[in-house]
């Protein structure tokens, strides 16, 4: 299941974070990072998924 979430996080980082933690602070942080740059959003999403 984590592999699927990581693949989703690479394509749509906020969706990957949402599937892992729901709507919360980490989700909004990821949206901001994704808007500022796609790569920071991916890194943050993969980090959130790998951490849990």
Secondary structure, 3 states (H helix, E strand, C coil): CHHHHHHHHHHCHHHHHHHHHCCCHHHHHHHHHHHHCHHHHHHHHHHHHHHC
